[in-house]
Amino acid sequence: MMKRTFDEAFALLTGNGPFPWQRALYERLLAGDLPQSCDIPTGLGKTSVIAVWLLARAAGAPVPRRLVYVVNRRTVVDQTTDEVKRIRENREKAGIEERIAISTLRGQMADNREWSADPSQPAVICGTVDMIGSRLLFSGYRIGFRTRPLHAGFLGQDALIVHDEAHLEPAFQHLIETIQAEQERTGDRWPLRVMALTATPRSGTEALRLGPEDLAHPVVAMRFRATKKLSLHLHGDKDLVEKVVGRALQYASSGRAVLVFLRSVEDVANAVGRLRKANANVQQLTGTMRGFERDRLVAEDPVFQRFLPEPDATVATGTVFLVCTSAGEVGVNLSADHLVCDLSTFDSMAQRFGRVNRFGLRTDSEIHVFHPDPASLDTDKIGDARRRLETLTLLQTLEGDASPAALAALDPGKRQAAFAPEPRLLTATDILFDAWAMTTIRDALPGRPPVAPYLHGVAEWEPPTTHVAWRDEVDLVSGEDLRARYPPQDLIDDYPLKPHELLTDRTLRILDTLAQLADRHSKARAMPVWVVDENGRVDAEKTLDDLIGGDRRVNEARLARCTVLLSPRCCGPVGGLLTADGGEPASRDGIDVADEWLDGNGTRMRQRLFGEAPPPEGMRLIRTLVLEHDEHDEEGASGDAGEDGEKSDGAQRWSWYERPRGADNEGSRSATRPVLLEVHSADVEREARDIVERLPLEPGVKRAVVLAAKLHDVGKNRRVWQRSIGNTDPARLLAKSGGTMRPMDITLYRHELGSILDAERKGLLAGLDPEERELALHLVAAHHGRARPHFPPEEQFDPETRGLDVREVGVRVMTRFAALQRRFGRWGLAYLESLVRAADYAASDRPSQVVEVER
């Protein structure tokens, strides 16, 4: 229980006293009355709902155990995470005894697994619409299929989904409300809850809004009525960028931070070029930058730092300019002294205005909006031109005042009419939820569409987009023999693409840039290209020439929503952007950044090393490739040992490692040191018992989870499995290899299948009633992501089981999955599976359980 008043605890947690609306939200949470929406103007502390939730939990409010904070753009996630970290650091000072886990699902920062390591611990998970939404639908982007159920279970059960700037993603808001309704219909035991945050609501849903006490609060009043002098200027058909830059340069000697917004990437590039030609100190932020460079820009760039509320010591001095597309409109806590921009729709303009004099500290801030002739907007039938005309009309009525108070006073119906067109919303159904939940079926499945349209809606006027990334394996695992030995699909599953590796742009613009590159550098045409579709399937049979040849529109349709994986020898990003101007890269440094996936402390979570280099400290081996000598890699070591231990002329060893806590693939056969099977099983059982005792589960469910944890690895008691991890000593059974032991793929035998065979044959499920028994068997079968609903036919065998029809067991696996999903719900069953997996991860992460075998 809380030992302090809400106001005292809130101030100690956040460093600021609460606004009245924050106090009102706390009181509603205590009463079990969660509002559907908080409609609060920008700059008034919407992110503080995290602190309010934590204080309400401490006071015994009936709120979910996990808070999932969803944002529309990636740049804000780190800022949200930083704020939550401050809250955690001040937790004890505020009198809150309960620990809190913090995890970020985005970009270069690895999922630190805090949120899923202990399911009983309160957690805040920060992520984007794509990262959270795809995981909720069992289709997690940039994670292997084995981990998708774990994420779906923990995000979709006992969780509060807080959707920031919800008006910008109506399709996602519609989706999470549909999931909430479906869970209520099917009687999920631990259903999710949903709350929207928005400064610009689209509709009049039941909401918490500013009241008279808020408007009388001195800080609220200062921000709500912040000075933002608005001026409107006409531009011609072709002089928009010239006029915007000219107006911005009028501040060149002011020493101020000037923000520039333009709708198109081409206009941003043009403006940045003109400003640099004028010797201005300028930086750009666009949604087409690769995540790696964009992350570094937000975290390190001196110009960008000038626009942050708490800039560090590297901040640039003098006049600075930040030129943005819509990537800078949402969620980024920017505060400029002045703004110069083109005309967009009202929802976009409100976001832009919110990035000027955000905290009301200035009395001279100016906003200059350049717009085309209204007559051209009135007759233009392309895109959202009519909405921009409605926006212009509204801006004219403001009479030079663009403060939040003035915007809030506008007629709500007229504001709604000036919003960007809403995409067509698709409604997910029970049949679709069933199809998405079958994660072990990785091929195309009739009736299982991609999830992206359900996250963002269908906007026919928006051109398709494609991702681009660079990986060394595209170049090194080439040729039919190597691809057969190391299937690219398996490589991507073991080393998933992460957002920081990707840049995103319009598909046609990417195709045009690649065509220009091929024209300028003829050798690039024959270079290999891998294409990863939105479901994670890999086509490694393409060259760059295959990609760009033929009809552009056909190619556009084929590559929409896909990821093009390029060889680092083909080209490299320049400033994080795909360009044909950079020429052939002089080296591979900084091109393949797959290893630059970091935890919150900046530590690598995975690494690939050539030759016989020792394993990175704290990492475990997940895969070794023996490659032909690469003539382009001067460090390639001829004469390295092959998998049989013999020297192999012209070959080099490429070893892939990961930190266990950061693993999102199989990762189960190896550790930093060998682990005895009996020790590991006992540790996982103990961890599972500790977890379930802290959760409000039925006694029978607790028993099933604990026994499944105890039995989950008994199928590793097979000679073929022990040999596959490099254990040749029949006198000891290991759960994991370690040290210099080299795991190998000898057969497709699945130890999970062997575990349920042994559990049934050897009477290991005694003491459970029939329902508990079925649950325990499924949890064992599914603890590496299979059995949803099946084991593929090629995996349905056991080399050491005689007289048993293993395929019949495989059929029971499928019917069991269906029955349990009806009983617990889709997300509920995934949640229970994830309890066993969390216990397994926790035990694997404990240094005390490594083998005594080395004594």
C-alpha positions, 0 to 999 in steps of 0.5 A: 500500500502507498505510504505517501499521498498521491501528490507527494509520491507523484512529485518524488517519482517524476520530479514535478507535482501532478496536474489536476487531470493526473490526480483525477486519472489516479482516482478513477483507476483506484475506483476501477474506472479506466477511461477509454481515452485521455484527450490532453493537449500536447506538452501537458504530461500524457506520458505521466500515465505510466507514473499514475498507473504505478502509483495506482498499483501500489495503492491496490487499484485493480489495474493490469500488471503490465503497461504497454506504451505504444507510439506512432513513431520510433524516435519517441520510444527512447524518450519514453523509456528514459522517463520510465527509468527515472521513475524506476530510480525514484521508486523507493524514494516515493515509497513504492516497494514493488519492483518494475521492469522496463523494456523497449521493443524498437530499433537498435536497443535489444529487448532486454527481456525484463518484461518477460523474464519474470511474468509476475513482476510489473513491467512497462513495455515501450514500442511502436505500432508495428512492433507491438501490433504485429506481436499481438497478432502472433506475427512479430516483426523481426523476431523468429517464429519460435518467439512469437507466441511468447510475445503475444501471450505477455502483451495480450494478457494482464496488460494495459495498452496505452496508445499515444496519439491514437488519432494518427493510427485509427486502424491500430486503435480499432484493432486493439479494441477488437481484441479486447472485445474478442477476449471478453466474448471468449472469456479470457481469464486475464484480458487486456485493457485499452486506453487512448491518449490524444491531443487531437481526438477524432471522435467524442468517445468517453474521455478524461479531459482538462477541467477548470482546475487544470486551466487554472493551474499556473504551469498548465495555463503557461503551456496552454496559452503559450505564445505562437504567433502565426503568419500565413504566406502564399507560395507558387507552383514551384517555389515552395522550398525556396520560400521556406528556406528564405524565411528560415534564413531570416533567423540565421543570426538570431541564435535560435533553434528553428524547426522546418517541416516539409511533406516530401522527402525530396523537399527536405533534401532540397531544403537541407542542400540550400541551407548547407549552401548558405553555411547554416548549421542544419540536420534532417530527420526523415522516416526514410533513414536507416534506424541505426543512423536515426538512433544515433542522430537522436541520441548524439547529434549536437543540432538535434540536441538543441531541440530537446527539453534537457540537452546534454553538453554536446549541444550545438550553439548559435542558430540551428535548423532541423528539417523534418518530414512527418517523422518529427511530428509525432511523439518526439519531445521537441521544442523549437523557438520558431517554425517554418513549414508547408501546409498539411492537414489539421491533425498534422499541423496541430502536431507541428505547432506542438513542437514550438515553444512547447513549455510556454517559456518564450514570448516571441515564438513565431510560426510561418506556414506557406500554402498554395493558392486556395483555388488550386487546393479547391480544384485539386482532386489528388490526395488530401488537398481538400482537407488541406483547404479546410485546414487553411480556412481554420488557420485563417480564423485563428487570427495569428494565435496558434496556441493550444488554447486557440486550437482547442477553441476551434469548432470540433466538427470543422477540425474533424473535416480538416483531418487527413482522410481516415484509412479504410479500417479492416476488422479482424475476426475470430477466424483470422485470430485463429489463423494468426495464432498457428505460428508453426505454419510458416508457409502461406496459409489460405485465409491468413492475410498479412497483418500490416493492413490491420495495423494501419488500415488500407489507404489506397492513396498511399504508395507501397513501401519496402525496407532495405538492409545490408547483411554479409551473409548475402555475399558469403552464403552464395552459390547453391551448395552453401545455400543448401548447407545453410538455408537462408531462411534458417540464418534469418531465423537465427539472426533476425533482422532488427529495426535498426538495420532497416531503412524504409522508402517508397518501393518505386523510389527504391527500385529507381535508386537500385536501377541507377546504382546498377547503371553506374556500377555494372558489377552490382547487377550480378550481385546476390540479393535476398528478398524477405517477405512480410511473413519472414520467408526468404527468397535467396535466388535473386540478383540485383538485375533480377530485382530491377529488370522488367516492368516497374509496376510489376516489381513494385507489387512484388516488393511491396512490404518486403525487405531487400537484403543487399550485399555490403559489396553492392553499395552502402547507405550514405547518412543512413539513406539509400543512394546511387551516388555513394559508389562502391564502398571502400570497406564493409565497415558500418554497412552490415550493422546486424551486430550493433544490437545493444542492451540499455547499457550499450552492450552487444547482444549478439556478434559474429566472428571469423576464424578461431577467435574465442567466444565473446564473454557472456555469449553462447554459440548458436551457429557455425558456418564454414565458408569458402575463402572470400576474395573480398575479405582480406581477413579471411583465413585460409586453412581454418578447421572444418566441422570435422576438425580437419584443415580445409584449404580456402575455408574460413569459420564464421561463428555466431554468438548471442547473449542468452537473455537477448535470445529470440531464436532457438538458442537452447542447446548452448550456454557459456558453460556446459549444463547437466540435464538434471540440474537444468530441469530442477532449476526450471522447475524451481523457477516455474514454481516461484513464478506461478505462486506470485500469479492469480492462477487456478491451483490446477493450472499452477500444477500443470505449469510446474510439472511441464517445467520439470519435464520440458527437456527429458527428451534430450535423453537421446544419444543423437541429441547429445551428439548434436551438442558435441557431447560424446561422453555417454556417462553424463547427460547435458541440457546445454553445451558450452565452452569449446563444444560445437553444436551441430545439426545432425538430424531434425529430431525435436527434443520437445516431441521426445519429452511428451513421448517420455511423459506419456510412456513413462507415467511422468504425469501422475497426480494430474487430472485429465485437464491438467495432464493435457495442459502440461503436455501442450506446455512441454510440446510448445516450449520452443514455439512448436505445437501451434498447431503442429510439428512439421512432418519431417520432425515427427520421429524419435530415433530411440522409441520403438513400437509407437506411431509418432505421427499419431502423437503428432495428430494429438498435438494438433487436437490438443492445441485446438481444445486448449485454445478454446478453453483458455483463449488464444492469448491465454494459452500463449500466456501459459506457454510463456510461463514455462518459457520464462522459467526456462530463460530464467534458469538458463540465465543463472550462473549457479546452474552451470555444470559441475561436470568440469570439476 
